[in-house]
């Protein structure tokens, strides 16, 4: 199986920055898409950004220009650099990975990001 673990969440003031990291580990033949989703209380989980193995990226309109997603294929790790954070970014951020060949989806446990005004 695959284990997915996020880190880097925390409390930050508006305008500050955080960098989230996520690593997929276990017995598998690489990862296709890796990405970040977030869910605030009372709201649906939404895509923040994702990145394919060849580097193609997709961003939610609300974070475009402020967040940057990147990955290290050798380490099966994805990063989310979050700059100019706003209180509206407050949510639990979840890492998502899709394994090659099996096409199974794997999710991390989530990491809390809280942005104070």
C-alpha positions in Angstrom: 0.0 0.0 0.0 0.9 3.7 -0.2 1.1 6.0 2.7 0.8 9.8 2.2 2.0 12.2 4.8 1.7 16.0 4.8 3.7 18.5 6.9 4.2 22.3 7.1 0.9 23.6 8.3 0.5 26.0 11.1 -0.6 29.4 12.2 0.5 32.5 10.2 -0.6 36.1 10.0 -2.1 37.5 6.9 0.5 38.3 4.3 2.8 35.6 5.6 4.0 32.4 3.9 4.0 28.7 4.5 5.4 25.7 2.6 3.6 22.4 2.7 5.3 19.2 1.9 3.8 15.8 1.1 5.6 12.5 0.5 4.1 9.2 -0.8 5.8 6.1 0.4 5.3 2.4 0.1 5.3 -0.3 -2.6 4.3 1.2 -5.9 5.7 2.2 -9.3 5.6 5.9 -9.0 2.9 8.6 -8.9 1.0 10.2 -11.7 -0.7 13.3 -10.4 0.0 14.8 -7.0 -2.0 17.7 -5.7 -3.4 19.7 -2.8 -7.0 20.0 -1.8 -8.5 22.0 1.1 -11.6 22.0 3.1 -12.9 24.8 5.4 -15.7 24.2 8.0 -19.0 24.0 6.3 -17.6 23.9 2.8 -16.8 21.2 0.3 -13.3 20.0 -0.3 -11.8 21.9 -3.3 -8.8 21.5 -5.5 -6.1 24.0 -4.7 -3.4 22.9 -7.2 -2.1 19.8 -8.8 0.9 18.8 -10.9 1.5 15.9 -13.3 4.6 13.9 -13.5 5.8 16.0 -16.4 5.3 19.2 -14.6 1.9 20.4 -15.9 0.2 22.5 -13.2 -3.4 23.5 -12.4 -4.4 26.2 -9.9 -7.6 27.3 -8.4 -8.4 30.9 -9.4 -8.3 32.0 -5.8 -4.7 31.0 -5.3 -3.2 31.7 -8.7 -0.3 34.0 -8.5 0.2 33.4 -4.7 0.7 29.6 -4.5 3.2 27.5 -6.3 3.1 23.7 -6.6 6.2 21.7 -7.4 7.3 18.1 -7.1 10.4 15.9 -6.8 9.7 12.7 -8.7 12.6 10.9 -7.3 11.3 11.4 -3.8 7.6 11.1 -4.7 7.2 14.5 -2.9 5.0 17.5 -3.7 5.3 20.9 -2.3 3.0 23.9 -2.0 4.6 27.2 -1.5 1.9 29.6 -0.2 2.7 33.3 -0.2 0.6 36.4 0.6 -1.7 34.2 2.7 -5.2 35.5 3.4 -7.7 34.5 6.2 -9.8 33.0 3.4 -7.0 30.4 2.9 -7.7 28.9 6.4 -8.6 25.3 5.9 -7.4 21.7 6.4 -5.1 21.0 3.4 -5.0 17.4 2.1 -2.4 15.9 -0.1 -3.6 13.6 -2.9 -1.6 11.1 -5.0 -2.6 8.9 -7.9 -0.4 5.9 -8.3 0.9 4.7 -11.7 -0.5 1.6 -13.2 -3.0 0.9 -10.5 -4.5 4.4 -10.7 -5.5 4.2 -7.1 -6.0 7.4 -5.1 -4.3 8.0 -1.8 -4.9 10.8 0.6 -3.0 12.2 3.6 -4.6 12.9 6.9 -4.6 16.6 6.4 -2.6 19.5 7.9 -4.3 22.6 9.4 -3.5 26.0 7.9 -4.8 29.0 9.9 -4.3 32.5 8.7 -5.1 35.3 11.2 -6.2 38.7 10.1 
